[in-house]
Amino acid sequence: MYTLLKKITVCSLIVLGLRPTAFGQNIVPAGAKPEVFTQQGVDSTNNQSVAALMPDGKTAYLADGTTIYFTKKVNGKWTKPVLAPFSGHWKDWDPALRPDGKRLIFVSNRPVDTAADQTKPQKNNQLWYVDRISGDKWTEPKHFDAPINMYGFNDYGPSISSKGTVCFCSRNREGHKGMGGYAARLVNGHYQKPELLALNGDSEIYDPFIATDERYIIFVSNGELYISYRKGNNWTQGEKLGPEVNNGKGNFDPYVSPDGKMLYYSQDKAPGILMIPVNIPAS
């Protein structure tokens, strides 16, 4: 999520009461070191956050401050980012791709269609989406209606599964104190009321990333990365990832590559988006 906002999320589905282990089943290989996600022709990636890859892993969308760009992998190197066609006028960040690459969700302060003044940003930062037409072309941005976006509330850190379930963060929503994580299921083409996620007790949690097949959620709590696994209709208590990523410097924006082998995340004062290999259990 965009660093200047210092946003926080609580991702909580009902916890089964299982005790967390010391680290998240060592999904990060011991001794592994994060590398910076760099692109050609970019002198500084300090302000970049969030990486979302297309299914073939050859196109990535990222936020640079409050603008969304995309870069392509050519001959093993990432090209200089190009402005996304739907971004550049309003503040846009937190891009998240549906696993099939046909829909991209992001956070924006752009005015909703019903706003009387279309020249001014709305007061709240909420979730929007675009659908892929072909190549790098996308539809005009559309605002998520209720029950996902609610008047007067900010939403951040979206992710989306193959089934269409949208996870996100919102503060003081519907009586919940502090930042909370939510999951909105898609049923018969309609989103159901978002369910409050409870993955780490009462602690506030940041940026819930839901896996393609919904078998796990990686999130941030107290500046550290955790993983929770699906257990029937519930979720296990979050397990903290190892010291390879949790070093006390403040992490956010977790994302796992389409092939499930690379974890991308951001960190306070890091020189850009970080990436490190992972080995997440199949079940």
N, C-alpha and C positions, 0 to 999 in steps of 0.2 A: 504494500500500500504506500501511497505517496508519503515520503518521510516528513515533509514540512507540517503535515497535518497531525503527526504523532498519533495516528489512529490506533485503536485497540479493538480486539474482537474476542468475544467469548463463544467458542464453538462448543455446544454441548448437546449431544443426544443423551438419552437416559443411560446412566452408567450402571454397570452390572455389579459394582462393588468389588471388582478385582483389584488386587494390589499391584501398583506399577513396579516394574523391575528397574534396576539402576539406569539402564539405557535401553533404547528401543530395539531390543533384539539384535543390536549391532548391525542395523541395516546399512550403516556407513562403515566400509572396511576400515579396520584398525590401521592407523597411520596414514590414511588418505589425507591429502591436502587440497583445499579448494583452489580453483583457478578462476581468473576473471574472464567473463564472457566479453571478448573484445571484437571490434569490427574495424575493417580497414578504413583509413581516412578520418578516424576519430581520435583527436588528441587527448580528450578526457572523457571517461565514462562515469565520472563521479556522481552525476545526477541521474543516472539511469536506474530504473527499478522495474521489476517484473519482466519475465520472459515467457512467452507463450508460443509454442511451435506448432506448425501445421503437421498433419499426420505423417508426411514423408520426411519431416525433420529438416527440410531445406529452406523454409521461410519462418522467420521468427518476428513476432510483434513485441514491442517493448515500449515502456514509458520513459521519456526523457523530461524530467520535471513534470509539467502538466500538459504534455503533448505526446501523442502516440505515433510511433514510426514503425517501419518494417525493414528487415534486412534479409538478404538471401545468401545461402551458402554456395559458393562457386569455387570449384577446384580446392575444396577443403578449407576455404577461408570465408568469413562473413563480410559482405559488402558494406559500404557506407550506408547507414540508415536513410530511408526515404520517408517523407511525411505520408502518413496514411491518408487516403482520400477523404475520410470522414472527420479528420481531426485538424487542428491548427487555428481555429477561431475561438472556441471556448476552452475551458480547462478540462482536459480529458486525461485519465490515467487508469491504472489497474486493468489492462487488457487481459481477457481470459477467453480461450478458444474452446468450443465444444470439440470433443475428440475427433469428430468427422471433418472438422475444419470449415463447416458450413455456416457457423454462427459465432460471432465474437461479441462478448459482453464487456462493458467498461463503465467506469464511473465518470460522470460529467456534471457540470453546473449549468449546462445549456438550458434555455427556457423550454418548458413543456409546450405542446401544441395549443393548449387552452389558455396560455398566459396572454394577458391583454397586451403586454409590451414584449415583442419578440426581439428587441434590441438589447435587452438587459438579461444578465444571467439570473437564474433562480437562486434563492437563498440557500437551498439545500443541495448537497451532492448526492445524486441518486444513480440507479442502474439503468443503463441504456443498452441497446443491442443493434447490430447490423447483420444482415444475411449476405453471404457470398454469392455474387452473380456469376463470375468466372474470373480466372486469373487473380489479379489483385484488385478487382472491382467489387464494391460492396454497395448495398442499398443505402438509402438515407437512414440515419439513426432513428430508432423508435424507443420510446419511453416504456419501461415495464409498468403496467398498471397495477393497482392493488390486486392481490394482497402482498405483492413483493415490495413495491414502493408505497410508502404511506406519507401523506401530507405532513410536513413539519419534521420529518426524520431524515437523517443522513444514512446512506448505505455505502459500504466499502468492501474491498477484498473479495470480489466474486470468483467463483469457480463453477464449472458445470460438468456433469457426468454424461455418459452416452445415453442414459435414460432421460436426460433433460433436467435432472434435479439441480437446482441452483443453490449454492451455499454462499453466504455473505455475512457481513458484520453490521451491526446497528446499535446505537447507544440509547439507553433509557426507553426502549421500545415496549409498549404495552405493559407497563408496570415493572419490567425487569430493570433493576438498578445497574448502571454501568454498561460497558460494552459487552454485547452478547453475540454469539454466533447462531445462525439460523440456516435451516434447510427447507427449501420449498420444492415439493414433489410435483411432477407434471403428470396429471391423470386425465386421460381422454382429451388431451389438448388444452387443458386448463390447469393453471397453477393453484395448488391448495395453500391454505394458510401456512406460512412458514412456522416450522417447529423449532423451539429453542433447543440448542445443543448444549449438553453438559459433559464435556470431555475431561475436565480437570477440576472437579469439585466446584467451589465457588469462585475460583480464580478467573480473572478476565483473560480472554484468549484473543489472539490476533489471527487474521487471514486464514480461514479454513479452506484448504485445498482438498477437494474430494476426488478420489481416484476414478479413472475411466469407468471401471466396473463397480464402483461404490464399495469396495472391500476395505478401504481405509481412508482416513482423513489425516492430513498433516497440518498442524496448526502451531501458533505461537502463544506461549503463556509466559509472562514475566520475562519477556525478551529472549526466550529459548524455544527451540523447535521440539515438538512432541509428535507422536503418531498414535492413533487410536484405530483399532480394527473392528470391523462389523462382526457382531455376534447375534445372529438371528435378526430381529428387528431393533436391536440395541447396539451399543458401542462399548468397547472396553475402556477402562480408565486410561488416560493418555500416558504414554511411556516416553520419557525424555531421550532424545537422540544423544549420541556420544560427544566427547570433547572435540572431535574433529570439526564439528560445526558449532557446538555450544561452548563458547569461550568467554562469555560474560560481556560481549561487546554489543549485544542487542540485535536480534535477527527479526526479519519480517519477510513477507511475500514468498512463501514456499511454493514451488511448482515442480512437478515431476514430468520428465520428457515423455513423449508418446510411447517409446519403447520400454519405459519403466526403469531405465538404467541410470538416469542422471537427475540429481536434485539441484534445482536452481533456487537461489534465495538471495535476499539483500541483507546488508548488515550496516549498522551505523558506522560512518566514516570509512567504509570500505571503498576501494577505487573503482567500484562498479558492481554489476550483478555477479554473484559468485556461483560456481557450479562444482559439484563433487559427486563421484559415482556412488550408487546405492544398490543394495540387493534386498528387495522387499519380498518377504515370503508370499507364495502364491495363495495361501489360505491361512 
